[in-house]
Amino acid sequence: MTSIDTLYGTLDGVSFHSLYSNGKTDGCKISGKNTLATPYGDFIPQYEAEDMGRRTRKPICFYKSGALKSLPLQQQTAVKTPAGTIPAELITFHENGAVKRVFPLDGKLSGFWSWKNEFALAEETTLRTPAGAITAKIIAVQFYESGAIKSITLWPGQKASIPAPYGEQEFRTGVSFYENGALRSLEPLRRTVVPTPVGMMTAFDNEPNGIHGDINSLQFDPDGLVSALCTIDEEVVVSFPGGNRQVFSPGVKNNVCGDERKISVPMKIRFEKGAVIFNQSAPFELDRFSFEVRKHSLQTDMPAYSCTG
C-alpha cells in the first residue's frame, strides 16, 4: 500500500498503479475511502464492490497531464452538468477537465445480474437538451469539450420525443446533437416518412444496435437535411444514363425461432458529396442517375427476441 499525489488531492491505500514515462500516474486502484476535489464537486472513488451488481473495483485513470480521465464512484452521486444534475456511478472526463460521459449505473452483467436487474435500479432523469427537456431512464450522457451535450443513450424500452427537422419525433435507443445544438441523429420509435434527395422514404431500423446513442439510423446534416437512414419498407430503382437499371432492396434473414417466417435486414442509405450510397455500393451521383422509390414487396415479420409461446 502507498500514497500518491494527484491534481485533486492525495490518494491513500493505493494497491496498484502504473506510471507514464513522465512519472505521472496512468491509473490506480485504492482499497480505502478517499475524496477527490474536482470542479464538479467532491467525489469518493470506488474502493470496494459492495454487492453482486457492482463491477469489481475499477481503476481511477488519468491522462498523461495528470488530469482525470475516468472516475468510478463508490456510491451513486449527483453530478451537476450543463444538461442538469445527473446521478452517476461512473464519470469520464476530457483532458481539459470537462465532463465527457456520465453513467448513472455501472453494474456488472453476469449470469446472476442481468440488464433487467440493472434497469430496475435506474431512475428517470430529466435533461436539458437543445431540443428541449427529455425525461427517461438513461444509460449514458455524452458531452463535447465545450460542455454542449453530444448524445443520450436510453435504456431498452424507453422513449422520448423531440422536435426534428420534419416534425415532432418519438425516438428510442438514443439521440445525438452537433456542437451548435442542431439535431445530428435519432433512432425512430416507429416508421417515419422523411424527404430525401431520391424521394420520400420510410426510415426505420427493425434491429437497431442498441449499444449507444452516439450514431443512430436516421441522420441529419448540419442544415437539417437527411444524410443517412435505414429502411425495411422501400427499395430504390437506379436508372443508368444508357438505359440499364439496378434495384437496391432491404435484405432478408431467417427468424431466430427457426420457423418459416422471415425478417427484413434494413437497407442502409447514405447521401454525401452529391451522391447516394446503398449499403456498400459505389456512389451514384444524384445529377447523373435517376431514382425511383417504390414499396418493397416482400412481407416479413418483426424480429422475435423470445421464442416462448
C-alpha positions as CSV (number, residue, x, y, z in Angstrom):
1,M,0.0,0.0,0.0
2,T,1.2,3.5,-0.8
3,S,0.0,7.1,-1.3
4,I,0.2,9.2,-4.5
5,D,-0.5,12.9,-5.1
6,T,-2.9,13.9,-7.8
7,L,-4.2,17.3,-9.1
8,Y,-7.3,16.6,-7.0
9,G,-5.7,15.5,-3.7
10,T,-3.8,12.7,-2.2
11,L,-4.9,9.1,-2.7
12,D,-4.1,6.8,0.2
13,G,-4.3,3.0,0.2
14,V,-3.2,2.6,-3.4
15,S,-2.9,-1.1,-4.1
16,F,-2.0,-0.8,-7.8
17,H,-0.8,1.9,-10.0
18,S,1.1,2.4,-13.3
19,L,3.1,5.4,-14.5
20,Y,3.5,7.3,-17.7
21,S,7.1,7.9,-19.0
22,N,6.9,11.4,-17.3
23,G,6.3,9.8,-13.9
24,K,2.6,10.8,-13.9
25,T,0.1,8.2,-12.7
26,D,-1.7,6.4,-15.5
27,G,-4.2,4.6,-13.3
28,C,-4.6,3.1,-9.8
29,K,-6.9,1.1,-7.6
30,I,-7.5,2.1,-4.0
31,S,-8.6,-0.1,-1.0
32,G,-9.9,2.6,1.3
33,K,-12.1,5.7,1.4
34,N,-10.6,8.8,-0.3
35,T,-12.0,12.1,-1.5
36,L,-11.0,13.8,-4.8
37,A,-11.9,17.5,-5.2
38,T,-13.0,18.3,-8.8
39,P,-14.6,21.3,-10.4
40,Y,-17.9,19.3,-10.3
41,G,-17.7,18.6,-6.6
42,D,-16.0,16.3,-4.1
43,F,-16.2,12.6,-5.1
44,I,-15.4,9.3,-3.3
45,P,-13.7,6.9,-5.8
46,Q,-14.8,3.3,-5.7
47,Y,-12.7,1.3,-3.2
48,E,-14.8,-1.8,-2.9
49,A,-17.6,-3.7,-4.6
50,E,-20.5,-3.8,-2.2
51,D,-22.7,-6.3,-3.9
52,M,-23.0,-8.6,-7.0
53,G,-24.5,-5.8,-9.1
54,R,-21.4,-3.6,-8.9
55,R,-18.3,-4.3,-11.0
56,T,-15.1,-5.4,-9.3
57,R,-13.0,-2.5,-8.3
58,K,-12.2,-0.4,-11.3
59,P,-9.1,1.8,-11.5
60,I,-9.1,5.6,-11.4
61,C,-7.5,6.6,-14.7
62,F,-5.6,9.8,-15.6
63,Y,-4.3,11.5,-18.7
64,K,-0.5,11.9,-19.1
65,S,-1.0,15.5,-18.0
66,G,-2.4,14.3,-14.7
67,A,-6.0,15.3,-15.5
68,L,-8.7,12.9,-14.5
69,K,-9.8,10.5,-17.3
70,S,-12.1,8.0,-15.7
71,L,-13.6,8.1,-12.2
72,P,-15.6,5.1,-10.8
73,L,-17.6,6.2,-7.7
74,Q,-18.2,4.2,-4.5
75,Q,-21.8,5.2,-4.4
76,Q,-24.2,6.8,-6.9
77,T,-23.6,10.6,-6.6
78,A,-25.3,13.6,-8.1
79,V,-23.2,15.4,-10.7
80,K,-24.0,18.9,-11.9
81,T,-23.6,19.1,-15.7
82,P,-24.5,21.6,-18.3
83,A,-27.6,19.5,-19.1
84,G,-28.7,19.3,-15.5
85,T,-28.0,17.2,-12.4
86,I,-27.4,13.5,-13.2
87,P,-26.9,10.6,-10.8
88,A,-23.6,8.9,-11.5
89,E,-21.6,5.7,-10.7
90,L,-19.0,6.4,-13.4
91,I,-17.8,9.7,-14.8
92,T,-15.3,10.1,-17.6
93,F,-13.6,13.5,-18.5
94,H,-12.0,15.3,-21.4
95,E,-8.4,16.3,-20.8
96,N,-9.4,19.9,-20.4
97,G,-11.4,18.9,-17.3
98,A,-14.8,19.0,-18.8
99,V,-17.2,16.0,-18.2
100,K,-17.2,13.6,-21.2
101,R,-19.6,10.9,-20.2
102,V,-21.8,10.3,-17.2
103,F,-23.2,6.8,-16.4
104,P,-25.9,6.7,-13.8
105,L,-25.3,3.0,-13.3
106,D,-22.1,0.9,-13.8
107,G,-23.3,-2.6,-13.0
108,K,-21.6,-5.8,-13.8
109,L,-23.7,-8.0,-16.0
110,S,-23.4,-11.7,-15.4
111,G,-25.5,-14.9,-15.0
112,F,-26.6,-13.6,-11.6
113,W,-27.1,-10.0,-12.6
114,S,-28.9,-9.1,-15.9
115,W,-29.6,-5.8,-17.7
116,K,-33.1,-6.2,-16.3
117,N,-31.8,-6.1,-12.8
118,E,-29.8,-3.0,-13.7
119,F,-32.8,-1.4,-15.4
120,A,-34.8,-1.9,-12.2
121,L,-32.4,0.3,-10.3
122,A,-32.4,3.0,-13.0
123,E,-34.4,6.2,-12.2
124,E,-35.9,8.7,-14.6
125,T,-33.7,11.7,-15.2
126,T,-34.6,15.0,-16.8
127,L,-32.0,16.5,-19.1
128,R,-31.9,20.0,-20.8
129,T,-31.1,19.5,-24.4
130,P,-31.0,21.9,-27.4
131,A,-34.3,20.3,-28.5
132,G,-36.0,20.8,-25.1
133,A,-36.3,18.7,-21.9
134,I,-36.1,14.9,-22.1
135,T,-37.2,12.7,-19.3
136,A,-36.3,9.0,-19.4
137,K,-34.2,6.2,-17.8
138,I,-30.7,6.9,-19.2
139,I,-27.7,4.6,-19.7
140,A,-25.3,7.4,-20.5
141,V,-25.0,11.1,-21.5
142,Q,-22.0,12.3,-23.6
143,F,-20.7,15.9,-23.8
144,Y,-18.4,17.9,-26.1
145,E,-15.3,19.5,-24.5
146,S,-17.2,22.8,-24.7
147,G,-19.9,21.4,-22.4
148,A,-22.5,21.1,-25.1
149,I,-24.5,17.9,-25.0
150,K,-23.4,15.4,-27.7
151,S,-25.6,12.3,-27.2
152,I,-28.0,10.5,-24.9
153,T,-28.4,6.7,-24.7
154,L,-31.7,5.3,-23.4
155,W,-32.4,2.0,-21.7
156,P,-34.3,-0.6,-23.9
157,G,-38.0,0.1,-23.8
158,Q,-37.6,3.8,-23.1
159,K,-38.7,6.5,-25.4
160,A,-38.8,10.3,-25.6
161,S,-40.0,13.0,-28.0
162,I,-38.2,15.9,-29.5
163,P,-38.8,18.4,-32.4
164,A,-36.9,17.3,-35.5
165,P,-36.5,19.0,-38.9
166,Y,-39.6,17.3,-40.2
167,G,-41.9,17.5,-37.2
168,E,-42.0,16.1,-33.7
169,Q,-40.4,12.7,-33.5
170,E,-40.5,9.9,-30.9
171,F,-37.3,8.1,-30.5
172,R,-35.8,5.1,-28.7
173,T,-32.2,3.9,-28.1
174,G,-30.7,7.4,-28.5
175,V,-30.3,10.9,-29.9
176,S,-27.3,13.0,-30.8
177,F,-26.6,16.6,-31.5
178,Y,-24.0,18.7,-33.3
179,E,-22.0,21.0,-31.0
180,N,-24.1,24.0,-32.1
181,G,-27.2,22.2,-30.9
182,A,-28.6,21.1,-34.3
183,L,-30.0,17.6,-34.3
184,R,-27.5,15.0,-35.7
185,S,-29.3,11.7,-35.4
186,L,-32.0,9.8,-33.7
187,E,-33.4,6.2,-33.6
188,P,-37.1,6.5,-34.8
189,L,-39.5,4.7,-32.5
190,R,-41.8,3.8,-35.4
191,R,-41.8,4.1,-39.2
192,T,-41.1,7.8,-40.1
193,V,-41.6,9.2,-43.6
194,V,-38.9,11.8,-44.5
195,P,-37.9,13.6,-47.6
196,T,-34.5,12.6,-49.2
197,P,-32.6,13.6,-52.3
198,V,-34.1,10.5,-54.1
199,G,-37.7,10.9,-52.9
200,M,-39.9,10.3,-49.8
201,M,-38.7,7.3,-47.8
202,T,-39.8,5.5,-44.7
203,A,-37.0,5.5,-42.1
204,F,-37.0,2.6,-39.6
205,D,-34.5,0.1,-38.3
206,N,-36.2,-3.0,-37.0
207,E,-33.0,-4.1,-35.2
208,P,-31.0,-1.0,-34.0
209,N,-27.7,-1.9,-32.5
210,G,-28.8,-0.5,-29.1
211,I,-25.2,-0.1,-27.9
212,H,-25.2,3.7,-27.6
213,G,-27.0,6.7,-28.9
214,D,-23.9,8.4,-30.5
215,I,-24.8,7.5,-34.1
216,N,-28.4,6.4,-34.9
217,S,-30.0,5.2,-38.1
218,L,-31.8,8.5,-39.1
219,Q,-29.1,11.1,-39.5
220,F,-29.2,14.8,-40.5
221,D,-26.6,17.1,-41.9
222,P,-25.9,20.5,-40.1
223,D,-28.6,22.1,-42.2
224,G,-31.3,19.6,-41.2
225,L,-31.4,17.6,-44.4
226,V,-31.4,13.8,-44.2
227,S,-27.9,12.4,-44.6
228,A,-28.5,8.7,-43.8
229,L,-31.3,6.4,-43.0
230,C,-32.3,2.7,-42.7
231,T,-35.4,1.3,-44.4
232,I,-37.2,-2.0,-44.4
233,D,-40.2,-0.8,-46.4
234,E,-38.9,0.5,-49.7
235,E,-36.5,-0.3,-52.5
236,V,-34.8,2.1,-54.9
237,V,-34.5,1.6,-58.7
238,V,-31.5,3.3,-60.1
239,S,-31.7,4.1,-63.8
240,F,-28.3,4.5,-65.7
241,P,-27.8,7.0,-68.5
242,G,-27.6,4.2,-71.0
243,G,-31.0,2.7,-70.0
244,N,-29.9,-0.1,-67.7
245,R,-31.4,-0.3,-64.2
246,Q,-30.3,-1.7,-60.8
247,V,-32.6,-2.3,-57.9
248,F,-31.4,-1.9,-54.3
249,S,-33.7,-3.6,-51.6
250,P,-33.7,-4.5,-47.9
251,G,-32.3,-8.0,-47.2
252,V,-34.0,-11.0,-45.6
253,K,-32.9,-13.5,-43.0
254,N,-34.4,-16.4,-41.1
255,N,-36.3,-15.9,-37.9
256,V,-34.2,-16.8,-34.8
257,C,-37.1,-19.1,-33.7
258,G,-36.4,-21.4,-36.6
259,D,-39.8,-21.3,-38.2
260,E,-40.7,-20.3,-41.8
261,R,-41.2,-16.6,-41.1
262,K,-38.6,-14.2,-42.5
263,I,-37.2,-11.0,-41.0
264,S,-36.1,-7.9,-43.0
265,V,-32.5,-6.7,-42.9
266,P,-32.6,-2.9,-43.2
267,M,-31.1,-1.3,-46.3
268,K,-28.7,1.5,-45.3
269,I,-28.6,4.6,-47.4
270,R,-26.2,7.5,-47.2
271,F,-26.1,10.8,-49.0
272,E,-22.8,12.6,-49.3
273,K,-20.9,14.8,-51.8
274,G,-23.9,14.9,-54.2
275,A,-24.2,11.1,-54.4
276,V,-26.2,8.3,-52.8
277,I,-24.7,5.0,-51.5
278,F,-26.8,1.9,-50.9
279,N,-25.3,-0.3,-48.2
280,Q,-21.7,-0.8,-49.5
281,S,-22.4,0.1,-53.2
282,A,-20.4,2.6,-55.3
283,P,-21.7,6.2,-55.1
284,F,-24.4,7.1,-57.6
285,E,-24.2,10.8,-58.5
286,L,-27.6,12.5,-57.9
287,D,-27.3,14.6,-61.1
288,R,-26.2,11.7,-63.3
289,F,-28.6,8.9,-62.4
290,S,-32.4,8.9,-61.9
291,F,-34.1,7.2,-58.9
292,E,-37.5,5.7,-58.3
293,V,-38.6,4.8,-54.7
294,R,-41.1,2.0,-54.6
295,K,-42.6,-0.2,-51.9
296,H,-40.6,-3.3,-51.1
297,S,-43.0,-6.2,-51.9
298,L,-41.6,-8.9,-49.6
299,Q,-43.7,-9.3,-46.4
300,T,-41.7,-10.1,-43.3
301,D,-42.1,-10.1,-39.5
302,M,-40.6,-8.0,-36.8
303,P,-37.7,-9.7,-35.0
304,A,-38.6,-12.1,-32.3
305,Y,-36.5,-11.8,-29.1
306,S,-38.2,-14.6,-27.4
307,C,-39.5,-17.9,-28.9
308,T,-41.7,-18.8,-26.0
309,G,-45.4,-19.0,-26.6
